[in-house]
Amino acid sequence: MRARGRVRAGDRAWLAPAVLTALLVALPLAALAVAAARGGVGHWAQLAGTVLGPALRDTAVLLAGVGAIAVLLGAASAWLVTAHEFPGRRVLSWALLLPLAMPTYIVAYAYLDLLHPIGPVQGAIRALLGYDSPRQFRLPDVRSMWACILLLGCVLYPYVYVTVRAMFLMQAASLVEAARTLGARPLAVFWRIGLPAARPAVAVGASLALMEALNDIGASEFLGVRTLTVTVYTTWITRSDLAGAAQLALAMLLLVVLLIVAERRARRRLAYAASANAPRRLTPIPLRGTARWVTPALLFVPVLLGFLAPGAYLLDAGLERYLDAGISPALWRGTGHTLALAAAATILTLCAGLALAYGARVAPGAVSRALQRIGSLGYAVPGTVLAIGLLTPLLAFDHWFAGVLEAAGMQGVGLVLLGSGTAIVLACTVRFLAIAAGSVEAGLARLPGSLDAAARSLGQGPGGLLWRVHLPLLSPALAAAALLVFIDCMKELPATLLLRPLNIDTLATLLYAEAARGAYEDGALAALFIVIAGLLPVVLLARVGEHRRTGPAGASAPATHGLLARPAAA
């Protein structure tokens, strides 16, 4: 950290980019409030009596179910792979991360075809039972609340698994070993020792999973669940009611704030103190008897449901589509648009995150801390809320800019920001800024203040210090942040769906359009491209976790939460 002392006037100038970055994040939220106020109180009453009640009910049921499954699967699997030895434990320790590569809307897309009444699963069951027609036998409709809860839970549990496993690896083994010495059974050790110690991590992971479930639009709409996100989208697009959509988005934002407050209070109340000595890593105890084989089988189920089954379907359908018709020009264009928009958003996000973190480094104080807080708000805001908040100021700028150009003699300019994809870049920047800022801040925290002092004594100012000293040392953190932001931008559906120009499709919107038409095989290649890209950060996370796990005794636990960089609840 930077040595304490007076902040120079030249150093305070580096807060200017941080101020601009914070304004970029705050602008859509302020515009959202203005757009909602235009609807009036009467509009609120109408929405509350028609769509808000059912949307809130379905959202609450969905979040409760997904949270329960994510906590159960995440905490139990983290404990089993950390505290016990059984066949396949090392493979499962990283395989349990694989569902992170599957966006929720792709899993729903895959299972809609897999579990269709004339799909492969129900067809195989009918053939096994001797039935010939779906009229004779069919499974319950997958378009239901229970299916949405199950599928989202099997995809989002890794958020809990990652944070809880990191906590289990960090905590001292002495308490667990003492409980074992006193004769406590394995389940009692988990319930009375392991789980209470990991409750802060459970709160963090569960809040992240719930944020993702709330932000989802594709899976909920495909499966017929009327969440707040789906209701905002239909109110804006189908009913052309921007004020109503803004008011519903404010209700979503309030729900997000409540989730963050609950998570922060849980972490504050459930915090615990660790020993001053370096904690010993927990020694896995071999499982015996039936549990030795039942445990890996049970742990394989969420990996199968959350990654392998939909992944195998996408691979088969994608190859079949490729062999039949090749790769369509629309898919090539969508891939190009996706890569270009994701690359532009990644560069802008890294620059904005660096501005926030470096401003706090060279000019620490209450102002820089407040700017960092504001900058991290974006990840907590669902994509639909950001899209509605950005629409009004971007549209006003486009009209103003077109007027300026027309006054200069240029006609027919059109919408510069909303018509070029720039709006998508700005939305992704605001939404994923906290990832870049958090990674850069963590990298800067590892650089001693003496390094800054030495460079200053040699005549380097803040700019030279950043360019010649900090940036070369921050390259690993910047590369990891760039990878995470790039992949998240590729997968982003709600903001892209609402802000894309008519002539621009991304892989996510192409998939959404094909699924909406029921042409599942046509969207398989787009989904496969997204999943392959999503595997990159999962591989990185698994490699880092394995490196830290096999490091020297007493080494710190894997910084999985920092690598994931999901700071919505931080």
C-alpha positions as CSV (number, residue, x, y, z in Angstrom):
1,M,0.0,0.0,0.0
2,R,1.1,3.6,-0.5
3,A,2.8,5.1,2.4
4,R,0.7,7.4,4.5
5,G,1.3,11.1,4.1
6,R,0.1,14.2,2.4
7,V,-1.5,13.7,-1.1
8,R,0.1,16.0,-3.7
9,A,-2.0,18.2,-5.9
10,G,-0.7,16.4,-9.0
11,D,-1.8,13.1,-7.5
12,R,-5.3,14.4,-6.9
13,A,-5.5,15.0,-10.7
14,W,-5.5,11.3,-11.1
15,L,-8.9,11.2,-9.4
16,A,-10.5,12.9,-12.5
17,P,-10.7,9.6,-14.6
18,A,-12.1,7.9,-11.5
19,V,-14.7,10.6,-11.2
20,L,-15.7,10.2,-14.8
21,T,-15.9,6.4,-14.4
22,A,-18.1,6.7,-11.3
23,L,-20.4,9.1,-13.2
24,L,-20.7,6.5,-16.0
25,V,-22.0,4.0,-13.5
26,A,-24.2,6.5,-11.6
27,L,-25.8,8.0,-14.8
28,P,-28.0,5.1,-15.8
29,L,-29.3,4.7,-12.2
30,A,-30.2,8.4,-12.0
31,A,-31.8,8.2,-15.4
32,L,-33.8,5.2,-14.4
33,A,-35.3,7.1,-11.4
34,V,-36.2,10.0,-13.7
35,A,-37.9,7.6,-16.3
36,A,-39.8,5.9,-13.5
37,A,-41.0,9.2,-12.1
38,R,-42.5,10.2,-15.5
39,G,-44.9,7.3,-15.1
40,G,-46.6,8.9,-12.1
41,V,-48.3,7.4,-9.1
42,G,-51.2,6.1,-11.0
43,H,-49.0,4.1,-13.2
44,W,-47.4,2.5,-10.1
45,A,-50.9,1.5,-8.9
46,Q,-51.8,0.0,-12.2
47,L,-48.6,-2.0,-12.4
48,A,-49.0,-3.2,-8.7
49,G,-52.5,-4.4,-9.4
50,T,-51.7,-6.2,-12.7
51,V,-48.1,-7.4,-13.2
52,L,-46.0,-6.5,-10.2
53,G,-47.6,-8.9,-7.8
54,P,-47.3,-12.1,-9.9
55,A,-43.8,-11.1,-11.0
56,L,-42.6,-10.6,-7.4
57,R,-44.2,-13.9,-6.3
58,D,-42.6,-15.9,-9.1
59,T,-39.2,-14.1,-8.5
60,A,-39.3,-14.8,-4.8
61,V,-40.2,-18.5,-5.3
62,L,-37.4,-18.8,-7.9
63,L,-34.8,-17.1,-5.7
64,A,-35.7,-19.2,-2.7
65,G,-35.6,-22.5,-4.6
66,V,-32.3,-21.6,-6.5
67,G,-30.7,-20.4,-3.3
68,A,-31.6,-23.6,-1.4
69,I,-30.2,-25.8,-4.1
70,A,-27.1,-23.7,-4.6
71,V,-26.3,-23.7,-0.9
72,L,-27.0,-27.4,-0.5
73,L,-25.0,-28.6,-3.5
74,G,-22.2,-26.0,-3.1
75,A,-21.5,-26.4,0.6
76,A,-21.9,-30.2,0.7
77,S,-19.7,-30.8,-2.4
78,A,-17.1,-28.4,-1.1
79,W,-16.9,-30.2,2.2
80,L,-16.8,-33.7,0.7
81,V,-13.9,-32.9,-1.8
82,T,-12.0,-31.0,1.0
83,A,-12.5,-33.2,4.1
84,H,-12.7,-36.7,2.6
85,E,-10.8,-39.0,0.3
86,F,-12.7,-41.1,-2.2
87,P,-12.2,-42.4,-5.8
88,G,-12.3,-39.5,-8.3
89,R,-12.0,-36.8,-5.7
90,R,-9.3,-34.8,-7.6
91,V,-11.2,-34.9,-10.9
92,L,-14.5,-33.9,-9.2
93,S,-12.8,-31.0,-7.4
94,W,-12.4,-29.2,-10.7
95,A,-15.2,-30.9,-12.6
96,L,-17.7,-29.3,-10.1
97,L,-16.6,-26.0,-11.6
98,L,-17.7,-26.9,-15.1
99,P,-21.3,-25.6,-14.9
100,L,-19.8,-22.1,-14.6
101,A,-19.1,-22.3,-18.3
102,M,-22.9,-22.8,-19.1
103,P,-25.0,-19.7,-19.2
104,T,-28.4,-20.3,-17.7
105,Y,-30.2,-19.5,-20.9
106,I,-28.2,-22.1,-22.8
107,V,-29.0,-24.8,-20.3
108,A,-32.7,-24.1,-20.6
109,Y,-32.4,-24.0,-24.4
110,A,-30.7,-27.5,-24.4
111,Y,-33.2,-29.1,-22.0
112,L,-36.2,-27.7,-23.8
113,D,-35.2,-29.9,-26.8
114,L,-33.8,-32.8,-24.7
115,L,-37.0,-33.2,-22.7
116,H,-39.5,-32.3,-25.4
117,P,-42.3,-34.8,-25.7
118,I,-40.9,-36.1,-28.9
119,G,-37.3,-35.5,-27.8
120,P,-34.6,-38.1,-27.2
121,V,-35.1,-38.5,-23.5
122,Q,-38.9,-39.1,-23.5
123,G,-38.6,-41.1,-26.7
124,A,-36.1,-43.5,-25.1
125,I,-38.3,-43.9,-22.0
126,R,-41.3,-44.7,-24.1
127,A,-39.3,-47.2,-26.1
128,L,-38.1,-48.8,-22.9
129,L,-41.7,-49.0,-21.6
130,G,-43.2,-50.2,-24.8
131,Y,-45.2,-47.1,-25.7
132,D,-45.5,-45.7,-29.2
133,S,-47.0,-42.2,-28.7
134,P,-46.6,-39.2,-26.4
135,R,-50.4,-39.6,-25.8
136,Q,-49.7,-42.8,-24.0
137,F,-46.8,-41.5,-21.8
138,R,-45.1,-38.2,-21.3
139,L,-43.1,-36.6,-18.5
140,P,-44.3,-33.4,-16.8
141,D,-43.8,-30.2,-18.9
142,V,-40.3,-28.8,-18.5
143,R,-41.8,-25.3,-18.9
144,S,-42.5,-24.9,-15.2
145,M,-41.2,-23.3,-12.0
146,W,-39.8,-26.5,-10.6
147,A,-37.8,-27.1,-13.7
148,C,-36.4,-23.6,-13.8
149,I,-35.4,-23.8,-10.1
150,L,-33.7,-27.2,-10.7
151,L,-31.8,-26.1,-13.8
152,L,-30.7,-22.8,-12.4
153,G,-29.6,-24.4,-9.2
154,C,-27.5,-27.0,-11.0
155,V,-25.8,-24.2,-13.0
156,L,-25.3,-21.6,-10.3
157,Y,-24.2,-23.8,-7.3
158,P,-20.5,-23.4,-8.3
159,Y,-20.6,-19.8,-6.9
160,V,-21.2,-21.3,-3.4
161,Y,-18.8,-24.2,-4.1
162,V,-15.9,-21.9,-5.0
163,T,-16.2,-19.6,-2.0
164,V,-17.0,-22.3,0.6
165,R,-14.2,-24.6,-0.6
166,A,-11.7,-21.7,-0.3
167,M,-12.9,-21.1,3.2
168,F,-12.5,-24.8,4.1
169,L,-9.0,-24.8,2.8
170,M,-8.1,-21.6,4.7
171,Q,-9.6,-22.6,8.1
172,A,-7.3,-24.2,10.7
173,A,-7.6,-28.0,10.7
174,S,-7.2,-28.2,14.5
175,L,-10.9,-27.7,15.3
176,V,-12.0,-30.4,12.8
177,E,-9.3,-32.8,14.1
178,A,-10.3,-32.2,17.7
179,A,-13.9,-33.0,16.9
180,R,-12.8,-36.2,15.1
181,T,-10.7,-37.1,18.1
182,L,-13.7,-36.7,20.4
183,G,-15.6,-39.2,18.3
184,A,-17.8,-36.9,16.3
185,R,-19.3,-38.5,13.2
186,P,-18.4,-37.0,9.8
187,L,-21.9,-35.5,9.4
188,A,-21.7,-34.0,12.9
189,V,-18.3,-32.5,12.1
190,F,-19.6,-30.8,9.0
191,W,-22.8,-29.6,10.6
192,R,-21.3,-28.4,13.9
193,I,-17.8,-27.3,12.9
194,G,-17.3,-26.9,9.1
195,L,-20.6,-25.3,8.1
196,P,-20.7,-22.6,11.0
197,A,-17.1,-21.6,10.1
198,A,-18.0,-21.3,6.4
199,R,-21.2,-19.4,6.8
200,P,-19.7,-16.1,5.7
201,A,-18.5,-17.8,2.5
202,V,-21.9,-19.4,2.1
203,A,-23.6,-15.9,2.4
204,V,-21.2,-14.5,-0.3
205,G,-21.7,-17.4,-2.7
206,A,-25.4,-17.6,-2.3
207,S,-25.8,-13.9,-2.9
208,L,-23.8,-14.2,-6.1
209,A,-25.9,-17.1,-7.3
210,L,-29.1,-15.2,-6.5
211,M,-27.8,-12.1,-8.4
212,E,-27.2,-14.3,-11.5
213,A,-30.7,-15.9,-11.1
214,L,-32.3,-12.4,-10.9
215,N,-30.4,-11.2,-13.9
216,D,-31.5,-14.2,-16.0
217,I,-33.9,-13.5,-18.8
218,G,-33.5,-16.3,-21.3
219,A,-34.0,-19.4,-19.1
220,S,-36.9,-17.8,-17.2
221,E,-38.7,-16.8,-20.4
222,F,-38.0,-20.1,-22.2
223,L,-39.4,-22.1,-19.2
224,G,-42.4,-19.9,-18.7
225,V,-41.5,-18.2,-15.4
226,R,-42.6,-14.6,-15.1
227,T,-39.8,-13.1,-13.1
228,L,-39.2,-9.4,-12.7
229,T,-36.6,-9.5,-15.4
230,V,-39.0,-11.1,-17.9
231,T,-41.7,-8.7,-16.9
232,V,-39.5,-5.7,-17.5
233,Y,-38.5,-6.9,-20.9
234,T,-42.1,-7.6,-22.0
235,T,-43.4,-4.3,-20.6
236,W,-40.8,-2.4,-22.6
237,I,-40.6,-4.4,-25.8
238,T,-44.1,-5.9,-26.1
239,R,-46.2,-3.1,-24.6
240,S,-43.9,-0.2,-25.5
241,D,-44.2,1.1,-22.0
242,L,-40.8,2.6,-21.0
243,A,-42.1,4.3,-17.9
244,G,-43.7,1.1,-16.7
245,A,-40.5,-0.9,-17.4
246,A,-38.5,1.7,-15.5
247,Q,-40.8,1.4,-12.5
248,L,-40.5,-2.4,-12.6
249,A,-36.7,-2.0,-12.9
250,L,-36.7,0.1,-9.8
251,A,-38.5,-2.7,-8.0
252,M,-35.8,-5.1,-9.2
253,L,-33.1,-2.6,-8.0
254,L,-34.7,-2.5,-4.6
255,L,-34.7,-6.3,-4.4
256,V,-31.0,-6.3,-5.3
257,V,-30.2,-3.7,-2.6
258,L,-32.1,-5.9,-0.1
259,L,-30.0,-8.9,-1.1
260,I,-26.7,-7.0,-0.8
261,V,-27.7,-5.6,2.7
262,A,-28.7,-9.1,3.9
263,E,-25.4,-10.6,2.6
264,R,-23.3,-7.8,4.2
265,R,-25.1,-8.1,7.5
266,A,-24.7,-11.9,7.4
267,R,-21.0,-11.6,6.8
268,R,-20.6,-9.0,9.6
269,R,-22.5,-11.1,12.1
270,L,-21.0,-14.4,11.1
271,A,-17.3,-13.3,10.9
272,Y,-14.8,-15.2,13.0
273,A,-11.2,-14.9,14.0
274,A,-8.6,-17.3,12.8
275,S,-5.4,-18.3,14.6
276,A,-2.4,-16.0,14.2
277,N,-0.4,-19.0,13.1
278,A,-0.5,-20.2,9.5
279,P,-3.4,-22.7,9.3
280,R,-2.6,-26.3,8.5
281,R,-4.4,-27.7,5.5
282,L,-7.2,-30.1,6.4
283,T,-6.2,-33.7,5.9
284,P,-8.8,-35.7,3.9
285,I,-10.2,-38.7,5.7
286,P,-10.8,-41.8,3.5
287,L,-14.4,-42.8,3.2
288,R,-15.3,-46.5,3.9
289,G,-17.9,-48.9,2.8
290,T,-20.8,-47.8,0.7
291,A,-20.1,-44.1,1.2
292,R,-16.8,-44.5,-0.7
293,W,-18.7,-45.2,-3.9
294,V,-22.0,-43.4,-3.3
295,T,-20.2,-40.1,-2.7
296,P,-18.6,-39.7,-6.1
297,A,-21.8,-40.9,-7.8
298,L,-23.8,-38.2,-6.0
299,L,-21.2,-35.5,-6.7
300,F,-21.3,-36.5,-10.4
301,V,-25.0,-35.7,-10.7
302,P,-24.8,-31.9,-10.6
303,V,-21.9,-32.0,-13.1
304,L,-24.0,-34.2,-15.4
305,L,-27.1,-32.0,-15.1
306,G,-25.3,-28.7,-15.2
307,F,-22.7,-29.3,-17.9
308,L,-22.2,-32.8,-19.4
309,A,-25.8,-33.4,-20.6
310,P,-26.5,-30.0,-22.1
311,G,-22.9,-29.9,-23.4
312,A,-23.2,-33.3,-25.1
313,Y,-26.5,-32.2,-26.7
314,L,-25.0,-29.0,-28.0
315,L,-22.0,-30.8,-29.4
316,D,-24.3,-33.4,-31.2
317,A,-26.8,-30.9,-32.5
318,G,-24.1,-28.5,-33.5
319,L,-22.1,-31.1,-35.4
320,E,-25.3,-32.3,-37.1
321,R,-26.2,-28.8,-38.1
322,Y,-22.7,-28.2,-39.4
323,L,-22.6,-31.4,-41.5
324,D,-26.1,-30.6,-42.9
325,A,-25.8,-26.9,-43.7
326,G,-22.4,-25.7,-42.6
327,I,-22.0,-22.5,-40.7
328,S,-24.5,-19.9,-41.9
329,P,-23.5,-16.4,-42.9
330,A,-25.6,-15.0,-40.1
331,L,-23.7,-17.1,-37.5
332,W,-20.4,-15.8,-38.9
333,R,-21.7,-12.2,-38.7
334,G,-22.9,-12.8,-35.2
335,T,-19.6,-14.2,-34.2
336,G,-17.8,-11.2,-35.6
337,H,-20.2,-8.8,-33.9
338,T,-19.8,-10.7,-30.6
339,L,-16.0,-10.6,-30.7
340,A,-15.8,-6.9,-31.7
341,L,-18.3,-5.7,-29.1
342,A,-16.7,-7.9,-26.4
343,A,-13.2,-6.7,-27.3
344,A,-14.2,-3.0,-27.2
345,A,-16.1,-3.5,-23.9
346,T,-13.1,-5.3,-22.4
347,I,-10.6,-2.5,-23.4
348,L,-12.9,0.2,-22.0
349,T,-13.6,-1.8,-18.9
350,L,-10.0,-2.4,-18.2
351,C,-9.2,1.3,-18.6
352,A,-12.0,2.4,-16.4
353,G,-11.1,-0.2,-13.7
354,L,-7.5,0.9,-13.8
355,A,-8.6,4.5,-13.4
356,L,-10.6,3.6,-10.3
357,A,-8.0,1.5,-8.7
358,Y,-5.0,3.7,-9.5
359,G,-6.8,6.8,-8.3
360,A,-7.2,5.1,-4.9
361,R,-3.5,4.1,-5.0
362,V,-2.0,7.6,-5.6
363,A,-4.7,9.6,-3.8
364,P,-6.1,7.5,-1.0
365,G,-8.9,8.9,1.1
366,A,-12.6,9.2,1.6
367,V,-13.2,10.5,-2.0
368,S,-11.3,7.6,-3.7
369,R,-13.1,5.1,-1.5
370,A,-16.5,6.5,-2.4
371,L,-15.6,6.5,-6.1
372,Q,-14.6,2.8,-5.8
373,R,-17.9,2.0,-4.1
374,I,-19.9,3.7,-6.8
375,G,-17.9,2.0,-9.5
376,S,-18.6,-1.4,-8.0
377,L,-22.4,-0.9,-8.1
378,G,-22.7,-1.9,-11.7
379,Y,-22.3,-5.7,-11.2
380,A,-25.1,-5.7,-8.7
381,V,-27.5,-4.1,-11.2
382,P,-29.2,-6.6,-13.6
383,G,-28.7,-6.1,-17.3
384,T,-32.3,-5.1,-18.0
385,V,-32.1,-2.4,-15.4
386,L,-28.9,-1.0,-16.9
387,A,-30.4,-1.1,-20.4
388,I,-33.4,1.0,-19.4
389,G,-31.2,3.4,-17.4
390,L,-28.9,3.9,-20.4
391,L,-31.6,4.3,-23.0
392,T,-32.8,7.8,-22.0
393,P,-29.3,9.6,-21.7
394,L,-27.9,7.9,-24.8
395,L,-31.0,8.8,-26.8
396,A,-30.8,12.4,-25.6
397,F,-27.1,12.5,-26.6
398,D,-27.9,11.1,-30.1
399,H,-30.6,13.7,-30.7
400,W,-28.3,16.5,-29.5
401,F,-25.4,15.3,-31.6
402,A,-27.5,14.8,-34.7
403,G,-28.8,18.4,-34.2
404,V,-25.2,19.7,-34.0
405,L,-24.2,17.9,-37.2
406,E,-27.4,19.0,-39.0
407,A,-26.6,22.6,-38.1
408,A,-23.2,22.0,-39.6
409,G,-24.8,20.8,-42.9
410,M,-24.6,17.1,-42.4
411,Q,-28.0,15.4,-42.9
412,G,-29.2,11.9,-42.1
413,V,-26.7,11.1,-39.3
414,G,-29.1,8.9,-37.3
415,L,-28.5,7.4,-33.9
416,V,-24.7,7.4,-33.3
417,L,-24.6,5.5,-30.0
418,L,-27.8,3.5,-30.0
419,G,-27.4,2.7,-33.7
420,S,-23.8,1.5,-33.7
421,G,-23.6,-1.0,-30.8
422,T,-21.8,1.6,-28.6
423,A,-24.7,1.3,-26.1
424,I,-23.9,-2.4,-25.7
425,V,-20.3,-1.6,-25.0
426,L,-21.2,1.0,-22.4
427,A,-23.7,-1.3,-20.7
428,C,-21.1,-4.1,-20.5
429,T,-18.5,-1.7,-19.2
430,V,-20.8,-0.5,-16.4
431,R,-22.0,-4.1,-15.6
432,F,-18.5,-5.7,-15.4
433,L,-16.4,-2.7,-14.3
434,A,-16.2,-4.2,-10.8
435,I,-14.3,-7.2,-12.2
436,A,-11.6,-5.1,-13.7
437,A,-11.4,-2.7,-10.7
438,G,-11.3,-5.6,-8.2
439,S,-8.5,-7.4,-10.1
440,V,-6.4,-4.3,-10.5
441,E,-6.9,-3.3,-6.9
442,A,-5.9,-6.8,-5.7
443,G,-2.8,-6.6,-7.9
444,L,-1.8,-3.2,-6.6
445,A,-2.3,-4.3,-3.0
446,R,0.5,-6.8,-3.5
447,L,3.0,-4.1,-4.5
448,P,4.8,-2.6,-1.5
449,G,4.6,1.2,-0.9
450,S,8.4,1.2,-0.8
451,L,8.4,0.5,-4.6
452,D,6.4,3.7,-5.1
453,A,8.7,5.7,-2.8
454,A,11.8,4.4,-4.7
455,A,10.4,5.4,-8.0
456,R,9.3,8.8,-6.7
457,S,12.8,9.4,-5.3
458,L,14.1,8.9,-8.8
459,G,11.9,11.6,-10.2
460,Q,9.0,9.6,-11.5
461,G,5.5,11.2,-11.2
462,P,2.2,9.3,-11.0
463,G,2.2,8.8,-14.8
464,G,5.7,7.5,-15.0
465,L,5.1,5.3,-11.9
466,L,2.1,3.7,-13.6
467,W,3.7,3.2,-17.0
468,R,7.1,2.1,-16.0
469,V,6.5,0.3,-12.7
470,H,2.9,-0.7,-12.0
471,L,1.7,-1.8,-15.4
472,P,4.5,-4.3,-16.0
473,L,3.9,-5.8,-12.6
474,L,0.1,-5.8,-13.1
475,S,0.1,-7.7,-16.4
476,P,-1.0,-11.0,-14.8
477,A,-3.9,-9.3,-13.0
478,L,-4.9,-7.3,-16.1
479,A,-4.8,-10.5,-18.3
480,A,-7.0,-12.4,-15.9
481,A,-9.4,-9.5,-15.7
482,A,-9.5,-9.1,-19.4
483,L,-10.3,-12.8,-19.9
484,L,-13.1,-12.7,-17.4
485,V,-14.6,-9.5,-18.7
486,F,-14.4,-10.7,-22.3
487,I,-16.2,-14.0,-21.6
488,D,-18.9,-12.2,-19.5
489,C,-19.5,-9.8,-22.4
490,M,-19.8,-12.6,-24.8
491,K,-22.4,-14.3,-22.6
492,E,-24.4,-11.2,-21.7
493,L,-27.9,-11.5,-23.0
494,P,-30.4,-9.1,-21.2
495,A,-28.5,-5.8,-21.9
496,T,-27.5,-6.9,-25.4
497,L,-31.1,-8.0,-26.2
498,L,-32.5,-4.7,-25.2
499,L,-29.9,-2.3,-26.6
500,R,-28.7,-3.9,-29.9
501,P,-29.4,-2.1,-33.1
502,L,-31.6,-3.8,-35.7
503,N,-28.7,-4.7,-37.9
504,I,-26.5,-6.2,-35.2
505,D,-26.9,-9.7,-33.7
506,T,-24.5,-11.4,-31.3
507,L,-24.2,-15.1,-30.6
508,A,-26.4,-14.7,-27.5
509,T,-29.2,-12.9,-29.4
510,L,-29.0,-15.3,-32.3
511,L,-29.5,-18.2,-29.9
512,Y,-32.4,-16.4,-28.2
513,A,-34.1,-15.7,-31.5
514,E,-33.7,-19.4,-32.6
515,A,-35.1,-20.7,-29.3
516,A,-38.0,-18.3,-29.5
517,R,-38.9,-19.7,-32.9
518,G,-38.5,-23.3,-31.6
519,A,-35.6,-23.9,-34.1
520,Y,-33.3,-25.5,-31.5
521,E,-30.9,-27.2,-33.9
522,D,-30.3,-23.9,-35.7
523,G,-29.0,-22.2,-32.5
524,A,-26.9,-25.1,-31.3
525,L,-23.7,-23.8,-33.0
526,A,-24.1,-20.4,-31.5
527,A,-24.6,-22.0,-28.1
528,L,-21.6,-24.2,-28.6
529,F,-19.4,-21.3,-29.4
530,I,-20.4,-19.5,-26.2
531,V,-19.8,-22.6,-24.1
532,I,-16.4,-23.2,-25.5
533,A,-15.5,-19.6,-24.8
534,G,-16.9,-19.9,-21.3
535,L,-14.6,-22.9,-20.5
536,L,-11.5,-20.6,-20.6
537,P,-12.0,-18.9,-17.2
538,V,-13.1,-22.2,-15.7
539,V,-9.9,-23.8,-16.8
540,L,-7.9,-20.8,-15.4
541,L,-9.8,-21.1,-12.1
542,A,-9.1,-24.8,-11.9
543,R,-5.4,-24.4,-12.7
544,V,-5.0,-21.6,-10.1
545,G,-6.8,-23.7,-7.5
546,E,-4.7,-26.8,-8.2
547,H,-1.5,-24.7,-8.1
548,R,-2.4,-23.2,-4.7
549,R,-3.6,-26.6,-3.4
550,T,-0.3,-28.3,-4.2
551,G,1.8,-25.4,-3.0
552,P,4.0,-25.4,0.1
553,A,2.4,-26.3,3.5
554,G,0.9,-23.3,5.2
555,A,0.4,-21.5,1.9
556,S,-2.7,-19.4,1.5
557,A,-5.8,-21.0,0.2
558,P,-6.7,-20.5,-3.4
559,A,-8.0,-17.0,-4.1
560,T,-10.9,-18.4,-6.0
561,H,-13.3,-15.6,-5.1
562,G,-10.8,-13.0,-6.3
563,L,-10.2,-14.9,-9.5
564,L,-14.0,-15.1,-10.1
565,A,-14.1,-11.4,-9.4
566,R,-17.8,-11.4,-8.7
567,P,-17.9,-8.4,-6.3
568,A,-21.6,-7.6,-6.5
569,A,-22.0,-8.4,-2.8
570,A,-18.7,-7.0,-1.7
